[in-house]
Amino acid sequence: GWCSLPVRVRGQREPKCKPCLLEEEARETQRRAEEEEAAAKERAAQRQQLAIQELVESERSYLRLLQLSTVTIRSNLQQQLQPPPAGLDSMFLHIEEVIDVSSRLLSLLDQKQLQSGEPDFLQSLCDSFLSLSSEMEAAYKEYLAHYNHVTEVEKSYKQKEALWNEVVRVIKAAAPDVNATSLSFFLVMPVQRIARYPLLLQTIQKHTDASHPAYALLEQTAHTSVALNCRINEYKRFREVADKYRKTEMLTIKDKIVRLNTHSIAKKTARLGQQIKHEAGLKPKLVDEEFDALEGFFYVLENGILELLENVEMYLQHLQGFLSCRTEDFDLDMDGEKAPICYKEITTALRQWILPMFEKRMRKLIHQPLCALRDLLVGPRNLIRKRLDKLLDYEVIEGKPNLSYAEQAVANTYRTLNTLLLTELPQFNGLALQMMWSTLGTFSCLHRDLAADMEQLFHSFAQQLPHSSLSPGAFWEWAESSVLEGARRLQHLCRMVEDKLNAPDAQPLSPSSQRRLKQLTDKHGSGKIFQVMSTVVGTRDLDLNLTKGELVAVISEADSRGDRRRWLVDAGGKRGYAAASKLIRYHQPTDDPPPSPHPNLTEDVTARRRHSYSPAGNAPLLLNAAFFSCFQVVGAYDFTARSKHEVSFRAGEPVRILEPHDKRGSPEWSLVEVRGGQRGYVPSNYLAIMPVGAGLPPNPGFFL
């Protein structure tokens, strides 16, 4: 309808209609809202700029303090504290990587030459952070995993009051503008910084309008920083578990007994029960095919590395033995021959230069890496064993619907160990296999270099050596025939030495042994007589107990079951079985005394130099003092005592005759005293008379 106008009064404003008033109020409210929105956006932009500026400026300050601690404080501590504190360098481990990532982040921002207030600066910041996220994770996760060691080292410094006071003094002098009283003031900064990135980025995101061109990228960067921290924390937890269980504890029996308590006994009993149930088939075993394959490959790889290391050590041992045998130092009276001189020079060069250098390179490039790789195997091996123990604990609580706090900790420990091994063990196996193949390749290269050095050496003497004019085919034919001939001679020599060593000692028998020998020979024949080489102790029914040197006659060279390792023997009345490996055929010595090891002399020279000792004919002569002033009795041959009543001596060793017969009056044995005051019986025909002062041979083989 029509607006009814009121009566106008002089001095008053003209009143408005109600719709007009409402419209004007609406416009005023909208204006105020727009002003407040603009003010809010302006405040948000300011807060955004402050947050961006805080991130950048705090990053610069953070980098400056890290460089101060790493360069200035560290160098001052090393120079002013002599000797430097133990473990000082280990406190700054991995901090260079952290400094490098931080400096690269600031460098990328500075390259754009943008101010923090410009719209494109936020996008540049997000791009820089995302491009360095992988490097940032690699640097910070190693530093954070190592940070516990930093606190342990600093704690050890604090226990030494004088040392700690010096450390604090150096820190305050190097950084007077920073209120720092310990190294951890600086070294804890990376731990705090990586956790502060998500807070700073989320603050920037909070004050950034959703319509901003870089809002989506900023949101992605904030999520990346959160995920980055989660992965670093997970890695740190894995490392703590690995460090706890991979160490090998050298515990004594006393320490193990002290550690026993009701909890440990119950835990080990439960594990044993689980294993018994698995073996008996009462309860199925949890099977992880992926882990089983990794574990099997690890053990195969470990066996190969240990066997390769053992072979290399044996190789080096043989090489060292070869180098210690310096045959070129001996004078073989071949100075006039040209070929031996060349061979001597070649051998000298090999032993003094080429082979020692080859051995040094082998130890440095082959042996030391293999030893280091062997030591690295201990950690994964302990983790695999501990994972088996934790698996048995996990199987006990697997079926429970509700787990207690301790049971939940057991389950988490097993899952952590299993995940850690599934993640790290393939990488370790790959790197270990790569190192093993690299070591084998280096081994081949070293031998190739050795062959080249030896070839160069021999080429320098090629014209002076015999057979140098032969063609390659003829030379190798001659070399093969020479090697085969040398091998044949060596084999013949070894056989002769073996036969000589295995031959029985041709020593006189005691009267009881002679009676047994006669009895066995008359009954079985001389071809069946054997002598016991070492004491035989019976372990089965019908086995005989025989002493060393005892004579037996072989009745059958097999037992009743056809076993040729046990022979049926006659031991002079008692019969039984004895091991064939401890019997050797007895060669009866002749009645004549053994041949003299001395050269045959004429009668007058022999009478002057040496007389054969005969107790019956020379007994009165031995009692004559004048005889002892001119002659002496010595051992003509080596004699080894076979019982406590006999005494051993060497050929040429002087002896003193106490009685020229045994207790029964037999002249075949004489009671003598040898050096050292030892007394005992020896065969009379093993003694000889020599003039006093005559040159005595050191042993019978001297004249051979």
ZAMIVEX-468776 format. One line per 10 residues: number of its first residue (from 1); their letters; for each residue z, x, y of C-alpha. Coordinates in steps of 0.5 Angstrom, whole numbers. Each point is the difference from the previous one (the first is absolute). Example, Ala and Ser with C-alpha at 12.3 -4.5 7.8 and 13.67 -1.06 7.14 Angstrom:
2
1> as> 16 25 -9; -2 2 7 .
***
This chain:
704
1> gwcslpvrvr> 0 0 0; 0 2 7; 5 4 3; 5 -3 5; 1 4 6; 7 0 3; 2 -1 7; -1 7 3; 6 3 5; -1 4 5 .
11> gqrepkckpc> 2 8 -1; -1 -1 -8; -5 3 -5; -5 -5 -3; 3 -2 -7; -5 1 -6; -1 -4 -5; 3 1 -7; -6 2 -4; -2 5 5 .
21> lleeearetq> 7 3 0; -1 0 -8; -6 4 1; 2 5 5; 6 1 -5; -4 2 -6; -4 5 4; 6 3 3; 3 1 -8; -7 2 -2 .
31> rraeeeeaaa> 0 6 6; 7 2 -2; -2 0 -7; -6 4 1; 4 5 4; 6 1 -5; -6 1 -5; -3 5 4; 7 3 2; 1 0 -8 .
41> keraaqrqql> -6 4 -2; 1 5 6; 7 1 -3; -3 1 -7; -5 4 2; 5 5 4; 4 0 -6; -6 1 -5; -1 6 5; 7 2 0 .
51> aiqelveser> 0 0 -8; -7 4 0; 3 5 5; 6 1 -4; -3 1 -7; -5 5 3; 6 4 4; 5 0 -5; -6 3 -5; -1 5 5 .
61> sylrllqlst> 8 2 1; 1 -1 -8; -6 5 -1; 3 5 6; 7 0 -4; -3 1 -7; -4 6 3; 6 3 4; 4 -1 -7; -5 3 -4 .
71> vtirsnlqqq> -3 6 4; 6 2 5; 7 -2 -4; -3 2 -6; -2 7 2; 6 1 4; 4 -1 -6; -4 5 -4; 0 5 5; 8 0 2 .
81> lqpppaglds> 3 -2 -6; -1 6 -5; 0 -1 -5; -3 -7 1; 3 -5 -4; -2 -2 -7; -4 -6 0; -2 0 7; -8 0 -1; 1 -6 -5 .
91> mflhieevid> 3 -4 5; -6 0 4; -5 -2 -6; -5 -5 1; 2 0 8; -7 3 2; -4 -6 -3; 4 -5 4; -1 4 6; -8 1 -2 .
101> vssrllslld> 0 -8 -1; 4 -2 7; -5 5 4; -6 -2 -3; 2 -8 2; 1 3 7; -6 4 0; -4 -6 -2; 3 -5 6; -1 6 5 .
111> qkqlqsgepd> -7 1 -2; -2 -7 2; 2 1 7; 3 -7 1; 7 -2 4; 5 -4 -4; -1 -6 5; -8 0 -2; -2 -6 -4; -4 5 -5 .
121> flqslcdsfl> 6 4 -1; 4 -4 -5; -7 0 -4; 0 7 0; 7 1 -2; -1 -5 -6; -6 4 -2; 4 7 0; 6 -3 -4; -5 -3 -5 .
131> slssemeaay> -4 6 -1; 6 5 -1; 4 -5 -5; -1 4 -6; 1 6 3; 6 -2 3; 3 -3 -7; -2 6 -3; 4 4 5; 6 -4 1 .
141> keylahynhv> 1 -2 -8; 1 7 -2; 5 2 6; 4 -6 -1; 1 1 -7; 2 7 2; 5 -2 5; 6 0 -5; -1 7 -1; 0 1 8 .
151> teveksykqk> 7 -3 0; 3 4 -6; -2 6 3; 3 -1 7; 6 -3 -4; 1 7 -3; -1 3 7; 6 -4 3; 4 3 -6; 0 7 3 .
161> ealwnevvrv> 3 -1 7; -2 7 3; -7 -2 -2; 0 -7 2; 2 2 7; -6 5 1; -5 -5 -2; 3 -5 5; 0 6 5; -7 1 -1 .
171> ikaaapdvna> -2 -7 0; 3 -1 7; -3 6 3; -7 -2 -3; 1 -7 3; 4 -1 6; -3 -6 2; 2 -4 -6; 7 -1 -3; -2 2 -7 .
181> tslsfflvmp> 6 3 -4; -3 1 -7; -7 1 -3; 0 -7 -3; 0 -3 7; -8 2 0; -1 0 -7; 2 -7 -1; -5 -2 6; -6 -1 -5 .
191> vqriarypll> 4 -5 -5; 2 -4 7; -7 0 2; -4 -2 -6; 4 -6 0; 0 -2 8; -8 0 0; 0 -8 -3; 5 -2 5; -4 3 6 .
201> lqtiqkhtda> -6 -3 -3; 3 -7 -1; 3 0 7; -7 2 3; -3 -6 -4; 6 -5 2; -2 1 7; -8 0 -1; -4 -6 1; -3 -3 -6 .
211> shpayalleq> -7 0 4; 0 7 1; -6 4 -3; 5 5 -4; 5 -5 -2; -3 0 -7; 0 7 -1; 7 1 3; 2 -5 -5; -3 4 -6 .
221> tahtsvalnc> 3 6 3; 7 -3 0; -1 -2 -7; -2 7 -2; 6 3 3; 4 -5 -4; -3 2 -7; 0 7 2; 7 0 0; 1 -4 -6 .
231> rineykrfre> -4 5 -4; 3 6 3; 7 -3 -2; -2 -1 -7; -3 7 -1; 7 2 3; 3 -4 -5; -4 3 -6; 1 7 2; 8 -1 0 .
241> vadkyrktem> -1 -3 -7; -4 6 -2; 4 5 3; 6 -3 -4; -3 0 -7; -5 5 0; 6 6 1; 2 3 -7; 7 1 0; 3 6 -4 .
251> ltikdkivrl> 7 -3 -2; 5 3 -5; 3 -4 -5; 6 0 4; -4 -3 6; -3 -5 -5; 7 -2 -3; 3 -1 7; -6 -5 2; 2 -4 -6 .
261> nthsiakkta> 3 -7 2; -1 -7 -2; -6 -2 4; -4 6 -3; 2 -1 -7; -2 -7 1; -6 1 3; -2 5 -5; 2 -4 -6; -4 -6 3 .
271> rlgqqikhea> -6 5 0; 1 2 -7; 0 -7 -2; -6 -2 3; -4 6 -4; 3 -2 -6; -2 -7 1; -7 3 2; -1 4 -7; 3 -5 -4 .
281> glkpklvdee> -5 -5 3; 5 -5 2; -2 0 7; -7 1 3; -1 6 5; -2 -1 7; -7 4 0; -4 2 6; -7 3 -2; -1 3 6 .
291> fdalegffyv> 6 4 0; -1 2 -7; -7 3 1; 3 4 6; 6 2 -4; -4 2 -6; -5 4 5; 6 3 4; 3 3 -7; -7 2 -2 .
301> lengilelle> -1 4 6; 7 3 0; -1 3 -7; -7 3 2; 3 3 6; 6 3 -4; -4 3 -5; -5 3 5; 6 3 4; 2 3 -7 .
311> nvemylqhlq> -7 3 -2; 0 3 7; 7 3 0; -2 3 -7; -7 2 3; 4 4 5; 5 3 -5; -5 3 -4; -4 2 6; 7 4 2 .
321> gflscrtedf> 0 3 -7; -7 2 1; 2 3 6; 6 4 -2; -4 3 -6; -3 6 5; -4 4 -6; -4 4 6; 7 4 1; 0 3 -6 .
331> dldmdgekap> -4 7 -1; -4 -1 -7; -3 7 1; -7 -3 2; -1 4 6; -7 3 -2; -3 -7 -2; -4 -4 6; 1 -7 -3; 8 0 -1 .
341> icykeittal> 0 2 7; -4 -6 3; 4 -4 -5; 7 2 3; -3 0 7; -2 -8 -1; 7 -1 -4; 3 3 6; -4 -4 5; 2 -7 -4 .
351> rqwilpmfek> 7 1 -1; 2 3 7; -5 -5 5; -4 -5 -4; 5 -3 -5; 6 0 5; -4 -3 5; -2 -6 -5; 7 -1 -2; 3 0 7 .
361> rmrklihqpl> -6 -6 2; 2 -3 -7; 7 -1 2; -1 -2 7; -6 -5 -1; 1 -2 -7; 8 1 -3; 3 -2 7; -4 -7 1; 2 -2 -7 .
371> calrdllvgp> 7 2 0; 0 -5 7; -3 -5 -4; 4 0 -6; 6 -1 5; -3 -6 3; 0 -3 -7; 7 -1 0; 1 -5 5; -5 -5 -3 .
381> rnlirkrldk> 2 1 -7; 8 -2 2; -3 -6 4; -4 -2 -6; 7 1 -4; 4 -4 5; -5 -5 0; 1 -1 -7; 7 -1 0; 0 -5 6 .
391> lldyeviegk> -5 -4 -4; 5 -1 -5; 5 -2 5; -5 -5 3; -2 -3 -7; 8 -2 -1; 0 -4 7; -7 -2 0; 1 -7 -3; 6 -2 4 .
401> pnlsyaeqav> -1 -5 5; 5 2 5; 1 7 1; 6 4 3; 0 5 6; 0 6 -5; -5 -3 -5; -5 -2 6; 1 8 2; -2 2 -7 .
411> antyrtlntl> -6 -5 0; -2 3 7; 1 7 -2; -5 -1 -6; -5 -3 4; 0 5 5; 0 6 -5; -6 -4 -4; -4 -1 7; 1 7 2 .
421> lltelpqfng> -2 3 -7; -6 -5 0; -2 3 7; 2 7 0; -2 2 -7; -7 -1 0; -1 4 6; 5 6 -3; -4 0 -6; -7 0 3 .
431> lalqmmwstl> 3 6 5; 3 4 -6; -6 -1 -4; -4 3 6; 4 6 0; 0 1 -7; -8 0 0; 0 4 7; 5 5 -4; -5 1 -6 .
441> gtfsclhrdl> -6 1 5; 4 5 3; 2 3 -6; -8 1 -2; -1 3 7; 5 5 -1; -3 2 -6; -7 0 3; 2 5 5; 4 4 -5 .
451> aadmeqlfhs> -7 0 -4; -4 2 6; 5 6 2; 0 3 -7; -7 -1 0; -1 4 7; 5 5 -3; -4 1 -6; -6 1 3; 2 6 4 .
461> faqqlphssl> 1 3 -6; -6 -2 -4; -4 6 0; 6 4 -2; 2 -4 -7; -3 1 -6; -5 -5 -3; -2 -2 8; -7 1 -2; -1 -5 -5 .
471> spgafwewae> -3 -7 1; 5 -6 1; -2 -2 -7; 1 7 -4; 7 1 4; 3 -7 -2; -2 1 -7; 3 7 0; 6 -3 4; 1 -5 -5 .
481> ssvlegarrl> 0 5 -6; 5 4 3; 4 -6 1; 0 -2 -7; 1 7 -2; 6 1 4; 3 -7 -2; -1 2 -8; 3 7 1; 6 -4 4 .
491> qhlcrmvedk> 0 -5 -6; 1 5 -5; 5 4 4; 4 -6 1; 0 -2 -8; 2 7 -1; 6 0 4; 2 -7 -3; -1 3 -7; 5 6 2 .
501> lnapdaqpls> 5 -5 4; 0 -5 -6; 1 6 -5; 7 0 -3; 5 6 1; -1 5 -5; 8 1 -1; 4 2 -6; 3 -6 -3; 7 -1 -2 .
511> pssqrrlkql> 2 1 -7; 1 -7 -1; -7 -2 3; -3 6 -4; 4 -4 -6; -3 -6 2; -7 3 1; 0 2 -7; 2 -6 -3; -5 -4 4 .
521> tdkhgsgkif> -6 5 -1; 2 0 -8; 0 -8 0; -6 -2 5; -4 7 1; 0 4 6; -6 -5 3; 5 -6 1; 6 4 4; 1 -2 7 .
531> qvmstvvgtr> 5 2 6; 3 -5 4; -2 1 8; 6 -4 3; 6 -4 -2; -2 -6 -4; 5 -6 1; -2 -6 -5; 0 -6 3; -3 -5 -6 .
541> dldlnltkge> 2 0 -7; -1 6 -5; -1 4 6; 3 7 0; 4 4 5; -3 7 1; 2 6 4; -5 4 4; -3 6 -5; 2 -4 -6 .
551> lvaviseads> -5 1 -6; -3 -6 -4; -5 -1 -5; -5 -6 1; -1 -5 -6; -4 -5 4; -4 0 7; 2 -7 0; 5 -5 -1; 0 -6 -5 .
561> rgdrrrwlvd> -4 -5 5; -5 6 2; 2 2 6; -2 7 1; 5 1 6; 6 1 -5; 0 5 -6; 4 -1 -6; 3 7 -1; 5 4 -4 .
571> aggkrgyaaa> 6 4 4; 2 3 -6; 3 -5 -5; 0 -6 5; -6 -4 1; -2 -4 6; -5 -1 6; -1 4 6; -5 0 6; -6 3 -1 .
581> skliryhqpt> -1 3 7; 7 4 -1; -3 4 -6; -4 6 0; -2 4 -6; 4 6 -2; -3 7 0; 4 4 -4; 1 7 3; -2 6 -5 .
591> ddpppsphpn> 6 4 -2; -3 6 4; 3 1 7; -4 -2 5; -5 5 3; 2 4 5; -2 -2 7; -1 8 2; -6 4 -1; 0 5 -6 .
601> ltedvtarrr> 3 7 1; 0 6 -4; 6 1 -4; 3 5 4; -1 -4 6; 2 -6 -3; 6 4 -3; 2 2 7; -2 -6 4; 2 -6 -5 .
611> hsyspagnap> 4 -1 -6; -1 -7 -4; 7 -2 -1; 3 -1 -7; 7 -2 -1; 1 3 -7; -3 7 1; 2 1 8; 8 -3 0; 3 7 -1 .
621> lllnaaffsc> -5 2 6; 2 -6 4; 7 2 0; -1 7 2; 1 1 8; -5 5 1; -5 -5 -3; 2 -5 6; -1 6 5; -8 1 -2 .
631> fqvvgaydft> -2 -7 -3; 1 -8 1; -1 -6 -3; -5 -5 3; -3 -6 -2; -7 1 -3; -2 -8 1; 2 -6 3; 5 -4 -4; 3 -7 2 .
641> arskhevsfr> 7 -2 -3; -1 -6 -4; 8 -1 -1; 6 1 4; 1 6 -5; -6 4 2; -2 3 7; -6 0 4; -3 7 3; -7 2 2 .
651> agepvrilep> -4 6 -2; 2 6 3; 7 -2 2; 5 5 -2; 5 -3 -5; 7 3 -3; 1 0 -8; 7 -3 -2; -1 -1 -7; -7 2 -4 .
661> hdkrgspews> 1 -6 -5; 2 -7 0; 7 -3 -3; -3 0 -7; -2 7 1; -7 -1 0; -4 5 4; -5 -5 2; 4 -2 6; 4 4 5 .
671> lvevrggqrg> 5 -2 5; -2 3 7; 2 -1 7; -5 -1 6; 0 0 7; 5 -5 3; 5 2 -6; -3 -6 -4; 1 2 -8; -3 -3 -6 .
681> yvpsnylaim> -5 2 -6; -7 2 1; -5 2 -6; 1 7 -1; -8 1 -1; 0 -2 8; 3 6 2; -2 7 2; 2 7 1; -2 3 7 .
691> pvgaglppnp> 1 7 3; 5 -1 6; -5 0 7; -6 -2 -4; -4 -5 4; 1 -6 -4; -6 -6 1; 2 -6 3; -2 -4 -5; -4 0 -7 .
701> gffl> -6 -2 4; -1 6 4; -4 4 -5; -4 -6 -2 .
***
